Amino acid sequence: MLAPAGAVEALRQRLAAVLARIDAACARAARDPATVRLLPVSKTVCEERLRAAYEAGFRMFGENKVQEAQRKWEAMADLPDLRWSIIGHLQTNKAKVIAEFADEFQALDSFRVAEALDRRLQALGRRMDVLVQVNTSGEESKFGLPPDEVEAFAKQLPAFSSLRVRGLMTLALHSDDADKVRPCFVRLRELRDLLRQSAPDGIAMDELSMGMSGDFELAIEEGSTIVRVGQAIFGTRVAGYVDPSVARREG
Ligand SMILES: *Cc1c(COP(=O)(O)O)cnc(C)c1O
């Protein structure tokens, strides 16, 4: 099934526009653009448009809901080099689902999830890149470990040999005011720099996944190595869609 040429071309242009903004932010920060990875976030985007995105050159998508990601992975299993990154909170009982197909998990924030993921990955003979999610804004509604708990948490991770720990992830405060957003990014970078010195063997603390459509340029200025961008590529999400990453914590 080939996607309509117009849809592919439109996505190619949007991708190019976002990459140009990434390049410009890197230039301002005197950084090499090769040190920033763009992760296109495809939540709520339908399979047809994702196939067009694939034809436009996309090879990895970020999804924040397990069921939606699993459904899309199954539907697009004919694209063997398409990879999936799970960027949203995971309940322990869903770990076994993502172990089957995800290549990366960016929202690790509990021992139990690490344990469940590792057990299932061992059984499948798979490994997975993981990032530890940190709550840098202090908002009750956000997932992630408080910054001062991350060091002790990281020390437990070498026990899980299927998890390749790569670094940290955060969601900044949602605001148009750069003076409120920037400190979240600074906090994550400073934490990463600190943990680099104390990280146990086998635990890499290099990646900083921070920055979304509304704030990725600011995040790049503060050292982001992975920007997770949805709407700037795929268009504004439908009104009424509740972003689970900011939805209230359940039980
Ligand atoms: C939705 C989402 C994004 C992307 O947000 P956009 O505003 O579409 O760029 C990034 N990270 C997480 C965790 C998300 O849930």
The ligand as an SDF file (V2000), in Angstrom:
LIG
                    3D

 15 15  0  0  0  0  0  0  0  0999 V2000
    2.8680   14.0860   23.3710 C   0  0  0  0  0  0  0  0  0  0  0  0
    4.2340   14.0320   23.9480 C   0  0  0  0  0  0  0  0  0  0  0  0
    5.2990   14.7220   23.3460 C   0  0  0  0  0  0  0  0  0  0  0  0
    5.1540   15.5650   22.0940 C   0  0  0  0  0  0  0  0  0  0  0  0
    4.3380   16.6860   22.3010 O   0  0  0  0  0  0  0  0  0  0  0  0
    4.0600   17.6860   21.0870 P   0  0  0  0  0  0  0  0  0  0  0  0
    3.4700   18.8620   21.7120 O   0  0  0  0  0  0  0  0  0  0  0  0
    3.1120   16.9730   20.1730 O   0  0  0  0  0  0  0  0  0  0  0  0
    5.3520   17.9340   20.4140 O   0  0  0  0  0  0  0  0  0  0  0  0
    6.5380   14.6150   23.9270 C   0  0  0  0  0  0  0  0  0  0  0  0
    6.7410   13.8680   25.0410 N   0  0  0  0  0  0  0  0  0  0  0  0
    5.7510   13.1890   25.6350 C   0  0  0  0  0  0  0  0  0  0  0  0
    6.0400   12.3960   26.8530 C   0  0  0  0  0  0  0  0  0  0  0  0
    4.4560   13.2480   25.1160 C   0  0  0  0  0  0  0  0  0  0  0  0
    3.4810   12.5630   25.7210 O   0  0  0  0  0  0  0  0  0  0  0  0
  1  2  1  0
  2  3  1  0
  2 14  2  0
  3  4  1  0
  3 10  2  0
  4  5  1  0
  5  6  1  0
  6  7  2  0
  6  8  1  0
  6  9  1  0
 10 11  1  0
 11 12  2  0
 12 13  1  0
 12 14  1  0
 14 15  1  0
M  END
$$$$
